Amino acid sequence: MKRNLFLFVALILAQTLSACGGGGAAPATSFPPVPAEYAGKTNPFGSEAATVGAVEDFNTYCESCHGAAGLGDGTAGQGLNPPPANLPQVAAQVGDDYLFWRISEGKLGAPMVSWAGVLSEEQIWQVVAYIRTLK
């Protein structure tokens, strides 16, 4: 009888502890440090740079992978490994220098390509400002 009671209590305790494992906020993603040549750069256009041109550039070069709202759900991004970043989530955790660097240089080991040869610095800064408007 004591053995059955012990097993019953152990089973209840194990179930209770296993129910506590999930939930909670997802841990913040860690981002690599911005290289020296990009570190500390600020958008020379400020938040006003999210122009019609920036929207057009985003739609042309970014939307296919990142999706219209930048959530990483674009049709061309499906099946990519790693998947495209959720841009509003990333933008909430990094500075403009990080965004400018990633758009300019891409990401080694990921499908994110370098746009430095395609977009001018001004266009990249405008896209950075536009990303900041995404929710």
C-alpha positions as CSV (number, residue, x, y, z in Angstrom):
1,M,0.0,0.0,0.0
2,K,2.8,2.4,0.9
3,R,4.5,1.6,-2.3
4,N,1.4,2.4,-4.4
5,L,1.0,5.7,-2.5
6,F,4.6,6.6,-3.1
7,L,4.2,5.9,-6.9
8,F,1.0,7.9,-7.0
9,V,2.6,10.9,-5.3
10,A,5.7,10.6,-7.6
11,L,3.5,10.5,-10.7
12,I,1.5,13.6,-9.6
13,L,4.7,15.5,-8.8
14,A,6.2,14.6,-12.2
15,Q,3.1,15.7,-14.0
16,T,3.0,19.0,-12.1
17,L,6.7,19.8,-12.8
18,S,6.3,18.9,-16.5
19,A,3.4,21.4,-16.8
20,C,5.7,24.2,-15.6
21,G,8.2,23.8,-18.4
22,G,6.7,25.8,-21.3
23,G,5.3,29.3,-21.5
24,G,6.9,32.5,-20.6
25,A,8.5,35.1,-22.9
26,A,10.8,34.0,-25.6
27,P,14.4,34.8,-24.9
28,A,15.8,37.8,-26.7
29,T,17.7,36.9,-29.8
30,S,21.4,37.7,-29.6
31,F,22.8,39.6,-32.5
32,P,26.5,39.8,-33.5
33,P,28.3,43.0,-32.9
34,V,28.3,45.5,-35.7
35,P,31.6,45.7,-37.6
36,A,33.7,48.8,-36.9
37,E,33.1,50.3,-40.3
38,Y,29.4,50.3,-39.6
39,A,29.3,50.7,-35.8
40,G,27.7,54.0,-34.6
41,K,26.4,55.0,-38.0
42,T,23.1,56.9,-37.7
43,N,20.5,57.5,-40.4
44,P,21.3,60.9,-41.9
45,F,17.7,61.3,-42.9
46,G,16.2,60.5,-39.5
47,S,12.7,59.0,-39.3
48,E,11.5,61.2,-42.1
49,A,13.3,59.0,-44.7
50,A,10.4,56.5,-45.0
51,T,9.5,58.0,-48.4
52,V,7.5,56.6,-51.2
53,G,10.8,55.6,-52.7
54,A,11.7,53.6,-49.6
55,V,8.3,51.8,-49.8
56,E,9.0,51.0,-53.5
57,D,12.5,49.8,-52.7
58,F,11.2,47.6,-49.8
59,N,8.5,46.2,-52.0
60,T,10.9,45.5,-54.9
61,Y,13.9,44.0,-52.9
62,C,12.6,42.9,-49.5
63,E,9.0,42.0,-49.6
64,S,9.4,38.7,-51.6
65,C,11.2,37.2,-48.6
66,H,10.2,39.3,-45.6
67,G,6.6,39.8,-46.6
68,A,4.5,43.0,-46.9
69,A,4.7,43.7,-43.1
70,G,8.3,42.5,-42.8
71,L,7.2,39.5,-40.6
72,G,9.4,37.0,-42.6
73,D,6.4,35.5,-44.3
74,G,7.0,36.4,-47.9
75,T,6.4,33.8,-50.6
76,A,10.0,33.6,-51.7
77,G,11.1,33.2,-48.1
78,Q,9.1,30.0,-47.5
79,G,11.5,27.1,-47.1
80,L,14.6,29.2,-46.6
81,N,16.9,28.1,-43.9
82,P,17.3,30.0,-41.8
83,P,14.0,31.7,-42.4
84,P,13.8,35.5,-43.2
85,A,14.0,37.7,-40.2
86,N,10.9,39.3,-38.6
87,L,12.0,42.8,-39.3
88,P,9.8,44.7,-36.7
89,Q,11.1,42.3,-34.0
90,V,14.7,42.7,-35.1
91,A,14.4,46.5,-35.4
92,A,13.1,46.7,-31.8
93,Q,16.3,45.1,-30.6
94,V,19.0,46.7,-32.7
95,G,20.3,50.1,-33.8
96,D,20.1,51.7,-37.3
97,D,23.8,50.8,-37.7
98,Y,22.9,47.0,-37.5
99,L,20.1,47.3,-40.0
100,F,22.2,49.3,-42.4
101,W,25.1,46.8,-42.1
102,R,22.8,43.8,-42.7
103,I,21.1,45.3,-45.7
104,S,24.4,46.5,-47.1
105,E,26.4,43.3,-46.5
106,G,23.9,40.5,-46.2
107,K,24.4,37.7,-43.8
108,L,27.0,35.0,-44.2
109,G,25.5,31.5,-44.0
110,A,22.0,32.8,-44.7
111,P,20.0,33.6,-47.8
112,M,20.1,37.3,-47.0
113,V,22.1,38.9,-49.8
114,S,24.1,42.1,-50.0
115,W,22.2,45.0,-51.5
116,A,25.2,47.4,-51.4
117,G,25.8,47.0,-55.1
118,V,22.1,47.4,-56.0
119,L,20.9,50.1,-53.7
120,S,22.7,53.4,-52.9
121,E,23.5,54.3,-49.3
122,E,20.7,56.8,-49.4
123,Q,18.2,54.1,-50.5
124,I,19.5,51.7,-47.8
125,W,19.0,54.4,-45.1
126,Q,15.5,55.1,-46.4
127,V,14.7,51.3,-46.2
128,V,16.1,51.3,-42.6
129,A,13.6,54.2,-41.8
130,Y,10.8,52.3,-43.5
131,I,11.6,49.1,-41.5
132,R,11.2,51.2,-38.3
133,T,7.6,52.0,-39.3
134,L,6.6,48.4,-39.6
135,K,4.6,46.9,-36.7
